[in-house]
Amino acid sequence: MPLTWFSALLALIATLISALLGVLDFSRQTFKDVMLLQFVNVFLQALVYRSHDLLQEEITITLYNMAAVDFDSFYSAFLPRFLRGCEGL
């Protein structure tokens, strides 16, 4: 099967990304202030537009962990703003 090496490479990349995301501490104030909303936005776009289906499970777990830092803000402010900006939903 000619795509065996490619499938193995994709699996390795998914594992590495999952490991890197596991290292991030989403509750650190600097991360929350500077990068959290940008990461959440990118990961939600990846799920909505299905651009990284291979990483769907890892992205979903990561999004949950990021939103769990402040569920109230996520559901009351960020998510409605994100959904308004998505075309075709």
N, CA, C and O atoms as CSV, one atom per row, in Angstrom:
chain,resi,resn,atom,element,x,y,z
A,1,MET,N,N,0.851,-1.185,0.000
A,1,MET,CA,C,0.000,0.000,0.000
A,1,MET,C,C,0.892,1.244,0.000
A,1,MET,O,O,1.649,1.439,0.951
A,2,PRO,N,N,0.831,2.083,-1.024
A,2,PRO,CA,C,1.757,3.199,-1.179
A,2,PRO,C,C,1.592,4.307,-0.139
A,2,PRO,O,O,2.544,5.051,0.094
A,3,LEU,N,N,0.446,4.447,0.486
A,3,LEU,CA,C,0.245,5.519,1.445
A,3,LEU,C,C,0.577,5.117,2.876
A,3,LEU,O,O,0.301,5.885,3.797
A,4,THR,N,N,1.153,3.955,3.093
A,4,THR,CA,C,1.468,3.500,4.433
A,4,THR,C,C,2.410,4.460,5.142
A,4,THR,O,O,2.181,4.808,6.300
A,5,TRP,N,N,3.463,4.892,4.463
A,5,TRP,CA,C,4.413,5.821,5.086
A,5,TRP,C,C,3.747,7.154,5.394
A,5,TRP,O,O,4.049,7.790,6.404
A,6,PHE,N,N,2.834,7.577,4.513
A,6,PHE,CA,C,2.139,8.843,4.727
A,6,PHE,C,C,1.201,8.745,5.925
A,6,PHE,O,O,1.127,9.670,6.735
A,7,SER,N,N,0.494,7.641,6.039
A,7,SER,CA,C,-0.396,7.428,7.183
A,7,SER,C,C,0.395,7.391,8.481
A,7,SER,O,O,-0.035,7.945,9.492
A,8,ALA,N,N,1.546,6.742,8.452
A,8,ALA,CA,C,2.400,6.685,9.638
A,8,ALA,C,C,2.902,8.074,10.011
A,8,ALA,O,O,2.973,8.416,11.192
A,9,LEU,N,N,3.246,8.867,9.015
A,9,LEU,CA,C,3.709,10.233,9.262
A,9,LEU,C,C,2.595,11.080,9.870
A,9,LEU,O,O,2.835,11.820,10.824
A,10,LEU,N,N,1.392,10.981,9.337
A,10,LEU,CA,C,0.267,11.733,9.888
A,10,LEU,C,C,-0.026,11.321,11.329
A,10,LEU,O,O,-0.323,12.168,12.171
A,11,ALA,N,N,0.057,10.039,11.608
A,11,ALA,CA,C,-0.163,9.567,12.971
A,11,ALA,C,C,0.903,10.120,13.912
A,11,ALA,O,O,0.591,10.508,15.037
A,12,LEU,N,N,2.144,10.161,13.469
A,12,LEU,CA,C,3.229,10.719,14.280
A,12,LEU,C,C,3.006,12.204,14.536
A,12,LEU,O,O,3.185,12.670,15.661
A,13,ILE,N,N,2.622,12.945,13.517
A,13,ILE,CA,C,2.353,14.375,13.669
A,13,ILE,C,C,1.208,14.597,14.659
A,13,ILE,O,O,1.295,15.480,15.512
A,14,ALA,N,N,0.149,13.813,14.555
A,14,ALA,CA,C,-0.981,13.937,15.474
A,14,ALA,C,C,-0.536,13.664,16.909
A,14,ALA,O,O,-0.964,14.359,17.831
A,15,THR,N,N,0.302,12.680,17.103
A,15,THR,CA,C,0.807,12.356,18.437
A,15,THR,C,C,1.655,13.492,18.986
A,15,THR,O,O,1.526,13.852,20.156
A,16,LEU,N,N,2.517,14.057,18.158
A,16,LEU,CA,C,3.359,15.167,18.600
A,16,LEU,C,C,2.535,16.397,18.958
A,16,LEU,O,O,2.798,17.041,19.973
A,17,ILE,N,N,1.555,16.726,18.150
A,17,ILE,CA,C,0.700,17.880,18.443
A,17,ILE,C,C,-0.073,17.649,19.731
A,17,ILE,O,O,-0.190,18.553,20.558
A,18,SER,N,N,-0.591,16.465,19.904
A,18,SER,CA,C,-1.317,16.138,21.129
A,18,SER,C,C,-0.418,16.302,22.355
A,18,SER,O,O,-0.843,16.860,23.367
A,19,ALA,N,N,0.815,15.822,22.269
A,19,ALA,CA,C,1.754,15.944,23.381
A,19,ALA,C,C,2.082,17.405,23.669
A,19,ALA,O,O,2.145,17.805,24.831
A,20,LEU,N,N,2.290,18.201,22.634
A,20,LEU,CA,C,2.590,19.619,22.823
A,20,LEU,C,C,1.423,20.361,23.461
A,20,LEU,O,O,1.624,21.202,24.337
A,21,LEU,N,N,0.208,20.054,23.026
A,21,LEU,CA,C,-0.959,20.715,23.599
A,21,LEU,C,C,-1.149,20.324,25.060
A,21,LEU,O,O,-1.634,21.123,25.862
A,22,GLY,N,N,-0.773,19.108,25.402
A,22,GLY,CA,C,-0.882,18.659,26.779
A,22,GLY,C,C,0.060,19.386,27.722
A,22,GLY,O,O,-0.186,19.443,28.927
A,23,VAL,N,N,1.133,19.940,27.182
A,23,VAL,CA,C,2.124,20.639,27.997
A,23,VAL,C,C,1.678,22.064,28.334
A,23,VAL,O,O,2.059,22.604,29.372
A,24,LEU,N,N,0.880,22.667,27.470
A,24,LEU,CA,C,0.451,24.047,27.702
A,24,LEU,C,C,-0.378,24.149,28.980
A,24,LEU,O,O,-1.245,23.313,29.238
A,25,ASP,N,N,-0.109,25.159,29.756
A,25,ASP,CA,C,-0.872,25.397,30.979
A,25,ASP,C,C,-1.867,26.515,30.691
A,25,ASP,O,O,-1.511,27.694,30.698
A,26,PHE,N,N,-3.123,26.130,30.438
A,26,PHE,CA,C,-4.137,27.089,30.018
A,26,PHE,C,C,-4.572,28.033,31.132
A,26,PHE,O,O,-5.215,29.047,30.861
A,27,SER,N,N,-4.235,27.720,32.372
A,27,SER,CA,C,-4.684,28.561,33.474
A,27,SER,C,C,-3.688,29.671,33.810
A,27,SER,O,O,-4.018,30.554,34.601
A,28,ARG,N,N,-2.501,29.659,33.246
A,28,ARG,CA,C,-1.527,30.722,33.521
A,28,ARG,C,C,-2.063,32.053,33.006
A,28,ARG,O,O,-2.596,32.140,31.900
A,29,GLN,N,N,-1.915,33.069,33.816
A,29,GLN,CA,C,-2.474,34.378,33.502
A,29,GLN,C,C,-1.940,34.936,32.182
A,29,GLN,O,O,-2.705,35.488,31.391
A,30,THR,N,N,-0.656,34.798,31.941
A,30,THR,CA,C,-0.078,35.315,30.695
A,30,THR,C,C,-0.706,34.645,29.490
A,30,THR,O,O,-1.052,35.310,28.513
A,31,PHE,N,N,-0.855,33.325,29.554
A,31,PHE,CA,C,-1.472,32.607,28.443
A,31,PHE,C,C,-2.912,33.068,28.253
A,31,PHE,O,O,-3.350,33.287,27.123
A,32,LYS,N,N,-3.657,33.217,29.357
A,32,LYS,CA,C,-5.050,33.649,29.268
A,32,LYS,C,C,-5.154,35.039,28.665
A,32,LYS,O,O,-6.017,35.289,27.824
A,33,ASP,N,N,-4.289,35.936,29.083
A,33,ASP,CA,C,-4.365,37.321,28.625
A,33,ASP,C,C,-3.937,37.493,27.170
A,33,ASP,O,O,-4.503,38.316,26.450
A,34,VAL,N,N,-2.957,36.735,26.740
A,34,VAL,CA,C,-2.344,36.982,25.442
A,34,VAL,C,C,-2.803,36.018,24.357
A,34,VAL,O,O,-3.038,36.444,23.226
A,35,MET,N,N,-2.937,34.728,24.668
A,35,MET,CA,C,-3.075,33.746,23.603
A,35,MET,C,C,-4.327,32.885,23.649
A,35,MET,O,O,-4.684,32.293,22.631
A,36,LEU,N,N,-4.990,32.794,24.755
A,36,LEU,CA,C,-6.081,31.835,24.905
A,36,LEU,C,C,-7.162,31.999,23.838
A,36,LEU,O,O,-7.526,31.026,23.177
A,37,LEU,N,N,-7.674,33.201,23.665
A,37,LEU,CA,C,-8.757,33.402,22.709
A,37,LEU,C,C,-8.319,33.138,21.268
A,37,LEU,O,O,-9.116,32.679,20.450
A,38,GLN,N,N,-7.071,33.423,20.962
A,38,GLN,CA,C,-6.573,33.140,19.618
A,38,GLN,C,C,-6.511,31.638,19.364
A,38,GLN,O,O,-6.890,31.169,18.291
A,39,PHE,N,N,-6.031,30.884,20.358
A,39,PHE,CA,C,-5.995,29.429,20.212
A,39,PHE,C,C,-7.401,28.860,20.091
A,39,PHE,O,O,-7.664,28.028,19.223
A,40,VAL,N,N,-8.299,29.302,20.952
A,40,VAL,CA,C,-9.677,28.807,20.913
A,40,VAL,C,C,-10.298,29.091,19.556
A,40,VAL,O,O,-10.962,28.226,18.984
A,41,ASN,N,N,-10.090,30.280,19.040
A,41,ASN,CA,C,-10.627,30.654,17.737
A,41,ASN,C,C,-10.104,29.730,16.633
A,41,ASN,O,O,-10.883,29.233,15.820
A,42,VAL,N,N,-8.809,29.503,16.602
A,42,VAL,CA,C,-8.213,28.645,15.566
A,42,VAL,C,C,-8.728,27.214,15.684
A,42,VAL,O,O,-9.062,26.592,14.675
A,43,PHE,N,N,-8.794,26.684,16.912
A,43,PHE,CA,C,-9.246,25.307,17.085
A,43,PHE,C,C,-10.730,25.155,16.743
A,43,PHE,O,O,-11.126,24.150,16.152
A,44,LEU,N,N,-11.543,26.130,17.104
A,44,LEU,CA,C,-12.959,26.058,16.731
A,44,LEU,C,C,-13.131,26.123,15.220
A,44,LEU,O,O,-13.963,25.408,14.661
A,45,GLN,N,N,-12.360,26.965,14.559
A,45,GLN,CA,C,-12.424,27.029,13.099
A,45,GLN,C,C,-12.022,25.698,12.478
A,45,GLN,O,O,-12.624,25.262,11.497
A,46,ALA,N,N,-11.010,25.055,13.043
A,46,ALA,CA,C,-10.576,23.754,12.523
A,46,ALA,C,C,-11.694,22.722,12.641
A,46,ALA,O,O,-11.858,21.882,11.756
A,47,LEU,N,N,-12.465,22.782,13.729
A,47,LEU,CA,C,-13.575,21.844,13.888
A,47,LEU,C,C,-14.745,22.189,12.973
A,47,LEU,O,O,-15.308,21.310,12.323
A,48,VAL,N,N,-15.104,23.455,12.924
A,48,VAL,CA,C,-16.261,23.877,12.125
A,48,VAL,C,C,-16.029,23.625,10.638
A,48,VAL,O,O,-16.912,23.121,9.945
A,49,TYR,N,N,-14.847,23.973,10.153
A,49,TYR,CA,C,-14.569,23.856,8.731
A,49,TYR,C,C,-13.892,22.529,8.367
A,49,TYR,O,O,-13.532,22.308,7.211
A,50,ARG,N,N,-13.723,21.657,9.350
A,50,ARG,CA,C,-13.188,20.302,9.176
A,50,ARG,C,C,-11.851,20.295,8.444
A,50,ARG,O,O,-11.613,19.462,7.569
A,51,SER,N,N,-10.997,21.218,8.807
A,51,SER,CA,C,-9.707,21.327,8.139
A,51,SER,C,C,-8.656,20.372,8.707
A,51,SER,O,O,-7.641,20.118,8.058
A,52,HIS,N,N,-8.885,19.845,9.898
A,52,HIS,CA,C,-7.924,18.947,10.533
A,52,HIS,C,C,-8.664,17.774,11.177
A,52,HIS,O,O,-8.539,17.539,12.379
A,53,ASP,N,N,-9.423,17.051,10.385
A,53,ASP,CA,C,-10.237,15.954,10.920
A,53,ASP,C,C,-9.421,14.884,11.637
A,53,ASP,O,O,-9.914,14.253,12.572
A,54,LEU,N,N,-8.199,14.678,11.216
A,54,LEU,CA,C,-7.352,13.677,11.856
A,54,LEU,C,C,-7.112,14.011,13.329
A,54,LEU,O,O,-6.920,13.115,14.152
A,55,LEU,N,N,-7.123,15.289,13.652
A,55,LEU,CA,C,-6.856,15.742,15.025
A,55,LEU,C,C,-8.120,16.138,15.779
A,55,LEU,O,O,-8.040,16.802,16.812
A,56,GLN,N,N,-9.266,15.745,15.284
A,56,GLN,CA,C,-10.538,16.180,15.863
A,56,GLN,C,C,-10.635,15.875,17.359
A,56,GLN,O,O,-11.044,16.739,18.134
A,57,GLU,N,N,-10.273,14.681,17.768
A,57,GLU,CA,C,-10.381,14.321,19.181
A,57,GLU,C,C,-9.450,15.171,20.049
A,57,GLU,O,O,-9.865,15.668,21.096
A,58,GLU,N,N,-8.217,15.339,19.631
A,58,GLU,CA,C,-7.258,16.138,20.390
A,58,GLU,C,C,-7.687,17.599,20.451
A,58,GLU,O,O,-7.554,18.245,21.491
A,59,ILE,N,N,-8.199,18.117,19.348
A,59,ILE,CA,C,-8.654,19.510,19.326
A,59,ILE,C,C,-9.841,19.692,20.264
A,59,ILE,O,O,-9.909,20.680,20.995
A,60,THR,N,N,-10.764,18.759,20.247
A,60,THR,CA,C,-11.948,18.853,21.108
A,60,THR,C,C,-11.558,18.827,22.587
A,60,THR,O,O,-12.070,19.618,23.379
A,61,ILE,N,N,-10.670,17.934,22.954
A,61,ILE,CA,C,-10.216,17.860,24.347
A,61,ILE,C,C,-9.498,19.146,24.746
A,61,ILE,O,O,-9.702,19.670,25.841
A,62,THR,N,N,-8.661,19.643,23.850
A,62,THR,CA,C,-7.936,20.884,24.128
A,62,THR,C,C,-8.891,22.056,24.276
A,62,THR,O,O,-8.731,22.873,25.183
A,63,LEU,N,N,-9.888,22.151,23.395
A,63,LEU,CA,C,-10.882,23.223,23.504
A,63,LEU,C,C,-11.626,23.162,24.831
A,63,LEU,O,O,-11.851,24.189,25.471
A,64,TYR,N,N,-12.004,21.970,25.236
A,64,TYR,CA,C,-12.695,21.827,26.523
A,64,TYR,C,C,-11.805,22.339,27.659
A,64,TYR,O,O,-12.262,23.085,28.525
A,65,ASN,N,N,-10.546,21.937,27.650
A,65,ASN,CA,C,-9.628,22.369,28.706
A,65,ASN,C,C,-9.423,23.880,28.701
A,65,ASN,O,O,-9.306,24.496,29.760
A,66,MET,N,N,-9.382,24.467,27.529
A,66,MET,CA,C,-9.239,25.924,27.440
A,66,MET,C,C,-10.501,26.627,27.926
A,66,MET,O,O,-10.422,27.609,28.663
A,67,ALA,N,N,-11.653,26.132,27.519
A,67,ALA,CA,C,-12.912,26.751,27.940
A,67,ALA,C,C,-13.135,26.568,29.440
A,67,ALA,O,O,-13.740,27.425,30.085
A,68,ALA,N,N,-12.656,25.471,29.994
A,68,ALA,CA,C,-12.858,25.183,31.415
A,68,ALA,C,C,-12.176,26.194,32.324
A,68,ALA,O,O,-12.542,26.315,33.493
A,69,VAL,N,N,-11.195,26.918,31.810
A,69,VAL,CA,C,-10.529,27.945,32.607
A,69,VAL,C,C,-11.543,28.997,33.041
A,69,VAL,O,O,-11.468,29.507,34.159
A,70,ASP,N,N,-12.495,29.326,32.161
A,70,ASP,CA,C,-13.534,30.311,32.473
A,70,ASP,C,C,-14.760,30.028,31.598
A,70,ASP,O,O,-14.979,30.694,30.587
A,71,PHE,N,N,-15.555,29.030,32.003
A,71,PHE,CA,C,-16.727,28.638,31.216
A,71,PHE,C,C,-17.707,29.798,31.029
A,71,PHE,O,O,-18.286,29.954,29.954
A,72,ASP,N,N,-17.893,30.611,32.072
A,72,ASP,CA,C,-18.847,31.718,31.959
A,72,ASP,C,C,-18.486,32.651,30.809
A,72,ASP,O,O,-19.348,32.995,30.001
A,73,SER,N,N,-17.236,33.062,30.725
A,73,SER,CA,C,-16.810,33.953,29.637
A,73,SER,C,C,-16.870,33.257,28.289
A,73,SER,O,O,-17.233,33.862,27.280
A,74,PHE,N,N,-16.511,31.980,28.280
A,74,PHE,CA,C,-16.524,31.237,27.022
A,74,PHE,C,C,-17.933,31.192,26.446
A,74,PHE,O,O,-18.130,31.483,25.266
A,75,TYR,N,N,-18.914,30.828,27.268
A,75,TYR,CA,C,-20.282,30.677,26.773
A,75,TYR,C,C,-21.015,32.006,26.594
A,75,TYR,O,O,-21.842,32.135,25.691
A,76,SER,N,N,-20.728,32.985,27.432
A,76,SER,CA,C,-21.486,34.237,27.352
A,76,SER,C,C,-20.885,35.251,26.381
A,76,SER,O,O,-21.616,36.063,25.814
A,77,ALA,N,N,-19.576,35.219,26.182
A,77,ALA,CA,C,-18.941,36.236,25.340
A,77,ALA,C,C,-18.288,35.643,24.085
A,77,ALA,O,O,-18.626,36.024,22.965
A,78,PHE,N,N,-17.370,34.728,24.279
A,78,PHE,CA,C,-16.591,34.264,23.134
A,78,PHE,C,C,-17.406,33.458,22.136
A,78,PHE,O,O,-17.381,33.757,20.942
A,79,LEU,N,N,-18.123,32.450,22.595
A,79,LEU,CA,C,-18.838,31.555,21.680
A,79,LEU,C,C,-19.888,32.283,20.832
A,79,LEU,O,O,-19.949,32.050,19.625
A,80,PRO,N,N,-20.718,33.159,21.421
A,80,PRO,CA,C,-21.667,33.893,20.567
A,80,PRO,C,C,-20.972,34.764,19.503
A,80,PRO,O,O,-21.429,34.849,18.363
A,81,ARG,N,N,-19.870,35.402,19.895
A,81,ARG,CA,C,-19.131,36.236,18.939
A,81,ARG,C,C,-18.532,35.361,17.827
A,81,ARG,O,O,-18.563,35.735,16.655
A,82,PHE,N,N,-18.000,34.218,18.196
A,82,PHE,CA,C,-17.427,33.297,17.212
A,82,PHE,C,C,-18.500,32.826,16.221
A,82,PHE,O,O,-18.277,32.833,15.011
A,83,LEU,N,N,-19.648,32.421,16.735
A,83,LEU,CA,C,-20.712,31.899,15.879
A,83,LEU,C,C,-21.275,32.965,14.939
A,83,LEU,O,O,-21.636,32.657,13.804
A,84,ARG,N,N,-21.352,34.210,15.399
A,84,ARG,CA,C,-21.800,35.292,14.523
A,84,ARG,C,C,-20.848,35.484,13.354
A,84,ARG,O,O,-21.270,35.877,12.267
A,85,GLY,N,N,-19.578,35.211,13.569
A,85,GLY,CA,C,-18.576,35.393,12.513
A,85,GLY,C,C,-18.437,34.224,11.557
A,85,GLY,O,O,-17.717,34.322,10.563
A,86,CYS,N,N,-19.110,33.126,11.838
A,86,CYS,CA,C,-19.017,31.950,10.967
A,86,CYS,C,C,-20.082,32.008,9.886
A,86,CYS,O,O,-21.280,32.064,10.165
A,87,GLU,N,N,-19.615,31.992,8.649
A,87,GLU,CA,C,-20.546,31.984,7.530
A,87,GLU,C,C,-21.042,30.571,7.292
A,87,GLU,O,O,-20.278,29.612,7.402
A,88,GLY,N,N,-22.300,30.443,6.973
A,88,GLY,CA,C,-22.859,29.153,6.616
A,88,GLY,C,C,-23.346,28.317,7.781
A,88,GLY,O,O,-23.755,27.172,7.589
A,89,LEU,N,N,-23.311,28.863,8.978
A,89,LEU,CA,C,-23.820,28.100,10.132
A,89,LEU,C,C,-25.251,28.513,10.441
A,89,LEU,O,O,-25.857,27.989,11.375
